Amino acid sequence: MPISRRQFCSTIGAGLALANHTLIAADSQSPPLRVIAYNIFGLRGWPHDRPRAQQAVTQRQMARRLAMELALHQPDIVNFSESPREELTKEVAEILGMNHVRFPSGGNWPGTLLSKTQVNESQNVPVQGGRPKELFTRHWGRATITLPGEENLIVHSAHLYPTREPTVRLKEIRAMIESMKPDIDAGRSMLLIGDLNHGPDTEEYRLWMDAGWVDTFSAAGEGDGLTFLADVPDRRIDYIMACGPIADRVLESKPLFEGNFRLNVDDATSFALSDHLPQAAVFAGK
């Protein structure tokens, strides 16, 4: 049946109104949050004894190489385990236009947190009485970041004890969960990102799940999600975990087996940025 000019105009007007409403709604939502966790092996390149890796270190290229590779993924938050000298991670932060927080190590493996938005506060090993001597010899730090839309996000940056025997690592995780409990009980948005040095089939992993954490790769990833080694990965030990409201906004999670993050096994002269692959996750805006 033919429609009148008035009906036609009314239909078009309704469609435009709906489109405008959709655009306004999209504009009012904050952009996706892109997060990367990466053990960078002291920024020496891997294998670090290959001449091209040694040359890149000697010529002070590594910070720029790392920053350029990360920039392709437009991260909002980046976590480094096994950080090099602070001047190098600050150089990466400057190139990426990110704020920089360093978490000192109980040994020689400091952590670094980079954020596009403001870091309101940070604390190294946030337990009463300070770091127990035998625990957190790698690193653990807590920071609060303000995201677009005035949302506060608590970020735990961590690198846990590395041996196959889990006793020390289990003590670390239990201490962390006890420290995190007030924020978990309050329903605050939190991320736990870093090299946790355990697989998803372990007691350590079950402790995180029982405490209310969500493994973003299990929630939104595909395949095995292996992050170590950077040539032929056979273990999943690097994680981005989420807790609270942000855990319901996971869109994507995957290791970045690409570019200079991976080692070309067909080129005996090549090197990767690290022996690990980065783990990346994307969260919907609020």
C-alpha positions as CSV (number, residue, x, y, z in Angstrom):
1,M,0.0,0.0,0.0
2,P,1.4,3.5,-0.9
3,I,2.2,5.7,2.1
4,S,1.5,9.4,2.3
5,R,4.2,12.1,2.3
6,R,3.4,12.7,6.0
7,Q,3.8,9.0,6.9
8,F,7.1,8.9,4.9
9,C,8.5,12.0,6.7
10,S,7.3,10.6,10.1
11,T,9.0,7.3,9.4
12,I,12.3,9.0,8.4
13,G,12.2,11.3,11.4
14,A,11.7,8.3,13.8
15,G,14.6,6.5,12.2
16,L,16.9,9.6,12.5
17,A,15.9,10.0,16.1
18,L,16.8,6.4,16.8
19,A,20.1,6.7,15.0
20,N,20.9,9.9,17.0
21,H,20.0,8.2,20.2
22,T,22.3,5.3,19.4
23,L,25.1,7.7,18.5
24,I,24.7,9.7,21.7
25,A,24.7,6.4,23.8
26,A,27.8,5.3,22.0
27,D,29.5,8.6,22.6
28,S,28.5,8.6,26.3
29,Q,30.3,5.2,26.9
30,S,34.0,5.3,27.7
31,P,36.3,3.6,25.1
32,P,37.5,0.0,25.6
33,L,40.3,-0.5,28.1
34,R,43.3,-2.3,26.6
35,V,45.7,-4.0,29.0
36,I,49.0,-5.9,28.4
37,A,51.0,-8.0,30.9
38,Y,54.6,-8.7,29.8
39,N,57.7,-10.2,31.4
40,I,60.3,-8.3,29.5
41,F,63.4,-10.4,30.6
42,G,65.4,-7.3,31.7
43,L,65.0,-5.8,28.2
44,R,68.0,-7.8,27.0
45,G,66.4,-9.6,24.1
46,W,66.0,-13.3,23.8
47,P,68.2,-15.3,23.3
48,H,70.3,-12.5,24.9
49,D,73.6,-13.9,23.7
50,R,72.8,-13.5,20.0
51,P,74.9,-10.7,18.4
52,R,71.9,-8.8,17.1
53,A,70.4,-8.7,20.5
54,Q,73.6,-7.6,22.1
55,Q,74.0,-4.9,19.5
56,A,70.5,-3.6,20.1
57,V,71.3,-3.4,23.8
58,T,74.7,-1.7,23.3
59,Q,73.2,0.8,20.9
60,R,70.4,1.6,23.4
61,Q,67.6,0.6,21.0
62,M,65.7,-1.8,23.2
63,A,63.4,0.7,25.0
64,R,62.4,2.2,21.6
65,R,61.9,-1.2,20.0
66,L,59.7,-2.3,22.9
67,A,57.6,0.9,22.9
68,M,57.1,0.8,19.1
69,E,55.9,-2.8,19.3
70,L,53.5,-2.1,22.2
71,A,52.2,1.0,20.5
72,L,50.7,-1.1,17.7
73,H,48.2,-2.4,20.3
74,Q,47.3,1.0,21.8
75,P,47.5,-0.1,25.4
76,D,45.9,1.9,28.3
77,I,47.7,-0.1,31.0
78,V,50.9,-2.1,30.7
79,N,52.6,-4.2,33.3
80,F,56.3,-5.3,33.1
81,S,57.9,-8.1,35.1
82,E,61.7,-8.4,35.3
83,S,62.2,-4.7,34.5
84,P,65.6,-3.3,33.5
85,R,67.0,-0.1,34.8
86,E,64.3,2.5,35.6
87,E,65.6,4.9,33.1
88,L,64.7,2.4,30.3
89,T,61.2,1.8,31.5
90,K,60.7,5.5,31.9
91,E,61.9,5.9,28.3
92,V,59.3,3.4,27.2
93,A,56.7,5.4,29.2
94,E,57.7,8.7,27.6
95,I,57.5,7.3,24.1
96,L,54.0,5.9,24.8
97,G,52.8,8.9,26.6
98,M,52.1,6.9,29.8
99,N,52.5,7.5,33.5
100,H,55.2,5.3,35.2
101,V,55.2,3.5,38.5
102,R,58.1,1.2,39.6
103,F,57.7,-1.6,42.2
104,P,61.0,-2.5,43.8
105,S,61.9,-6.2,44.0
106,G,63.0,-8.3,46.9
107,G,65.7,-9.5,44.6
108,N,66.7,-8.2,41.1
109,W,63.4,-8.4,39.3
110,P,61.5,-5.1,39.8
111,G,58.0,-4.5,38.3
112,T,56.7,-1.6,36.3
113,L,53.2,-0.3,35.8
114,L,52.4,2.1,32.9
115,S,49.0,3.9,32.6
116,K,47.6,6.3,30.1
117,T,45.5,7.9,32.8
118,Q,46.4,9.2,36.3
119,V,47.8,6.9,38.9
120,N,46.3,8.1,42.2
121,E,48.4,6.1,44.6
122,S,50.7,3.1,44.7
123,Q,52.1,0.8,47.3
124,N,54.8,-1.9,47.1
125,V,54.0,-5.2,48.8
126,P,50.8,-4.0,50.5
127,V,50.8,-6.2,53.6
128,Q,51.0,-5.2,57.2
129,G,54.6,-5.0,58.5
130,G,56.1,-4.9,55.0
131,R,57.5,-7.6,52.8
132,P,58.2,-10.9,54.5
133,K,61.8,-11.8,53.8
134,E,61.1,-15.1,52.0
135,L,58.1,-13.9,50.0
136,F,57.7,-11.6,47.0
137,T,61.4,-11.8,46.0
138,R,60.2,-10.9,42.4
139,H,57.6,-8.2,42.8
140,W,54.1,-7.3,43.9
141,G,52.6,-3.8,43.9
142,R,49.1,-2.2,44.1
143,A,48.0,1.0,42.4
144,T,44.7,2.8,41.9
145,I,44.1,4.3,38.5
146,T,41.3,6.7,37.5
147,L,39.8,5.6,34.2
148,P,37.7,7.8,31.8
149,G,34.3,8.4,33.4
150,E,35.8,8.8,36.8
151,E,35.9,5.1,37.5
152,N,38.6,4.0,39.9
153,L,40.4,0.7,39.1
154,I,42.7,-1.1,41.5
155,V,45.6,-2.8,39.7
156,H,47.8,-5.5,41.3
157,S,51.1,-5.9,39.4
158,A,52.8,-9.2,40.3
159,H,55.6,-11.7,39.5
160,L,55.4,-14.7,41.7
161,Y,58.1,-17.2,42.8
162,P,59.3,-19.3,39.8
163,T,60.2,-22.8,40.9
164,R,58.1,-25.9,40.0
165,E,57.7,-26.6,43.7
166,P,54.7,-24.4,44.7
167,T,55.2,-23.9,48.5
168,V,56.6,-20.3,48.4
169,R,54.2,-19.3,45.6
170,L,51.2,-20.6,47.5
171,K,52.2,-18.5,50.6
172,E,52.5,-15.5,48.3
173,I,49.1,-16.0,46.9
174,R,47.4,-16.5,50.2
175,A,49.0,-13.3,51.5
176,M,47.9,-11.5,48.5
177,I,44.3,-12.7,48.7
178,E,44.1,-11.7,52.4
179,S,45.3,-8.2,51.5
180,M,42.8,-8.0,48.6
181,K,39.8,-9.3,50.6
182,P,38.4,-5.9,51.7
183,D,38.4,-4.7,48.1
184,I,36.9,-8.0,46.9
185,D,34.2,-7.9,49.6
186,A,33.4,-4.3,48.6
187,G,32.9,-5.2,45.0
188,R,35.6,-2.9,43.6
189,S,36.9,-3.3,40.1
190,M,40.3,-4.9,40.2
191,L,42.9,-6.3,37.8
192,L,45.7,-8.8,38.7
193,I,48.3,-8.8,35.9
194,G,51.7,-10.3,35.5
195,D,53.9,-13.4,35.4
196,L,52.3,-15.7,38.0
197,N,54.5,-18.7,37.2
198,H,51.8,-21.3,37.5
199,G,49.5,-23.0,35.0
200,P,45.7,-23.1,35.0
201,D,45.7,-26.7,36.3
202,T,47.3,-26.0,39.6
203,E,46.4,-25.4,43.3
204,E,47.6,-21.8,42.9
205,Y,45.1,-21.1,40.1
206,R,42.3,-22.6,42.1
207,L,43.1,-20.2,45.0
208,W,42.5,-17.2,42.7
209,M,39.3,-18.7,41.3
210,D,37.9,-19.5,44.8
211,A,38.7,-15.9,45.9
212,G,36.5,-14.5,43.1
213,W,39.0,-13.7,40.4
214,V,38.1,-14.3,36.7
215,D,40.8,-15.4,34.3
216,T,40.2,-13.3,31.2
217,F,41.6,-15.9,28.9
218,S,39.3,-18.6,30.2
219,A,36.4,-16.1,29.8
220,A,37.1,-14.8,26.3
221,G,40.2,-16.5,24.8
222,E,40.6,-19.2,22.2
223,G,43.0,-22.1,22.0
224,D,45.6,-22.9,24.7
225,G,46.7,-19.3,25.4
226,L,50.4,-20.3,25.8
227,T,52.7,-17.5,26.8
228,F,56.1,-19.1,27.4
229,L,58.5,-19.6,25.5
230,A,58.5,-17.0,22.7
231,D,59.6,-19.4,20.0
232,V,57.5,-22.5,20.6
233,P,55.2,-21.7,23.5
234,D,54.3,-24.7,25.8
235,R,53.1,-23.1,29.1
236,R,50.5,-20.6,30.2
237,I,51.9,-18.7,33.1
238,D,51.2,-15.0,32.3
239,Y,47.7,-13.7,33.2
240,I,45.3,-10.8,33.2
241,M,42.7,-11.5,35.9
242,A,39.7,-9.4,36.8
243,C,37.5,-9.0,39.8
244,G,34.4,-7.0,40.5
245,P,32.3,-5.1,37.9
246,I,35.1,-5.0,35.3
247,A,35.2,-8.8,35.2
248,D,31.8,-8.7,33.4
249,R,33.2,-6.5,30.6
250,V,35.9,-8.8,29.2
251,L,35.7,-8.7,25.4
252,E,39.0,-10.3,24.3
253,S,42.1,-12.0,25.8
254,K,45.0,-13.5,24.0
255,P,48.8,-13.9,24.0
256,L,50.5,-11.7,21.4
257,F,52.4,-14.3,19.3
258,E,53.3,-11.8,16.6
259,G,55.8,-9.2,15.5
260,N,59.0,-8.8,17.5
261,F,57.3,-10.4,20.5
262,R,57.8,-13.8,18.9
263,L,61.1,-15.5,17.9
264,N,61.5,-16.5,14.2
265,V,62.7,-20.1,14.5
266,D,63.7,-20.1,10.9
267,D,66.2,-17.3,11.4
268,A,69.2,-18.3,13.6
269,T,70.3,-14.6,13.9
270,S,66.9,-13.2,15.0
271,F,65.9,-12.4,18.6
272,A,62.6,-11.6,20.3
273,L,62.0,-8.8,22.9
274,S,61.7,-11.4,25.6
275,D,61.5,-15.1,26.4
276,H,57.8,-14.6,27.3
277,L,54.9,-13.5,25.1
278,P,52.7,-10.6,26.3
279,Q,49.2,-11.4,27.4
280,A,46.6,-8.8,26.2
281,A,43.0,-8.2,27.2
282,V,40.3,-5.8,26.1
283,F,37.5,-4.7,28.4
284,A,34.3,-2.9,27.3
285,G,34.0,0.8,28.4
286,K,31.7,1.5,31.3
